[in-house]
Amino acid sequence: MTEAAATPIRRFRAAELDLLSVLEVVIARSPKVLKNGLPNLAFFRAANASLAQPDDEPGGIGFAQVEFWLALARDLSLVAEVEGRLDVTPEADEFFTLTSDERLVLLRKAWIESRDLNEFALTPELELPALRKGRTVDVTSDFPTAERLVEARRELVQIVEAIQNETTLPEFVDWLERNARNLFITHDNDGSWRQVFYRGIRERGGREDVERDGSWEIVEGAVVRLMVALPLSSLGWIDYDPRSYAIAPLSDGPAEEHSFEVVVQPNFEAVALGDRPDPSALWRLARFTTPRPEGRVRTYILERKPFSDALGRGDAAAELVSFLAGLSRAPLPQNVRFSLDDWAALSERIKIWPDALLIEAEGVEDLARTLPEKLLSKLAPTKLTGGHYALPAPETSVLREVAPPRRTVLDYSRRLPPVIAPTDTTALSAPREELHFRARQLLGLVSRSLSTDRYELDPELVADSAAALGPEELLRRVREGMAKPLSAPLSLALRTWSGEFPRPYAGGAEVFLADNFEQAELLDELPEFKRWVERQLAPGVFLLRPNGAGELRRLLEKLGIKPRSDARGR
Amino acid sequence: MKLHLHVGVVETADEITLNEALAVAQCTERVLVRLAPNLAVLECDDAERVVSALEANGLHPKVMR
């Protein structure tokens, strides 16, 4: 006989701590999500170890409880994959602000309607060779579809809600076999040549599919046993005692008050003690600490990173400290209080919005007056130095609702239009209303402001920026940022200033011209000639060293050749 | 008023702290604009780099996501 005072909510509260433990392991580990969509094995082992009654992994039971709670958490969006890692969501924070009764209703609904949860796959006695790791079936199988499982759960809940007297699990399975044989799989045509076996369903370790005849208790019975032990018992539909296999209906009654306390130790460990902890309070504690759930003992390590992360989510440091102090009977150790205050002060020194909506105040504009009230109240932006505002980037639909009318939103996740117009001179035109930060960055790299909309390219700035970024990168940015192609003079200037083109020479020079190609080749073979040549500019055109013209004239005269003095003639 | 969506924003207690934070992340040259001496706007990827670099150095900024 099970406890007479068992009520649905009491049964649920005990089980709910397992959900809390699984989520705390998600917080503590941020496990990597594998290709099959499940977290890694290390997570499953840690989460299993954190349960009140862990499953026996080496005994082949696997991690049915962890998979069950994780599937419900996913269905309720309490966890989500973020950049390849599993993380808890703001929805989880909202979930734990609800009462236990409200959480119970949500979890019950999530289980009944879950399309990802597959009790056949969780049942340790069964093996489904057709089932891939990603929990999808790709060959013919008698395995029920997600819709059929949803229907079966609804039917099973109706059956257990109608239980009036205490019974045992084997009796219950036997009753279902006789009265709800088609609960999961249709058996109306059993015996026909198509329905001799449970196709794609084997006993664990079996080499062939299970024969239908006489195996209902082995296949569907195993699934029912799992459903009784996990969802039906955990979510407070029945009272189930796994030692005696007794199933009893639960009677409505008041929930017991939570009874627990948190001992904060000078080594920054907060230990939750008590048989009936409040999941809401523990969740809040877990969100600014590193939780270490281990069965009945729950430890929360106070560390700087999770504390700073909580501040980033909008919690006030003073509130967190006061909340922690409220959970503890004794005053917080002085070193802990000092460190929390210190961490808060240090975190406040550098504030970062990695993906933000920035509302820029232009000129002397006072945004506090001009911003729509609904934007301020709904998005609660933070005021920055200079009167600008920032907030984590909201959904586009939300922004559209509250944004001031006739204001363009510059979306930096896309390519922004080029707004800088080059001219035929080194002046640039960029209308202030259209100027975005990327264009402003470019203007800052290459020009100085002349007036509101006019800029002048600056050779020194271009040279400095080219040295920092490389001339090619700078010119790529310039070309991308211009509303039309650069004019020839502007292109020449920029490419020269950036160092891509060497500076051209303009001035006097001593030049030797040999109009005939062979004549030039023969001259080039003379060592006395080459001694005075600085560089060959083109075939037959030689730039000479200083005084080279006189020396070469003398050399040629020795050969009886009189060079001409006018470069234009022949 | 201009609305800039999906940018990274870094605000620090003072200019020196901002310079140091950007230098640690090697993002000084990648700043889109400095709206104030202690306020820089970057591309989102660069702001994430600043967060990662600071955390890797034992500094834990207040990160608003």
Interface residues (C-beta under 8 A of the other chain):
Chain A: R304 K305 F307 S308 D309 L311 G312 R313 G314 W343 L346 S347 E348 R349 I350 K351 I352 W353 P354 D355 A356 L357 L358 I359 E360 A361 E362 E365 L367 T370 L371 T382 L384 T385 G386 H388 A390 L391 P392 A393 T396 L399 A403 P404 R407 T408 V409 L410 D411 Y412 S413 H436 F437 R438 R440 Q441 G444 A468 L469
Chain B: M1 K2 L3 H4 L5 H6 V7 G8 V9 V10 E11 T12 A13 T17 A21 E29 V31 L32 V33 L35 A36 N38 L39 V41 E43 C44 A47 E48 V50 V51 L54 E55 L59 H60 P61 K62 V63 M64 R65
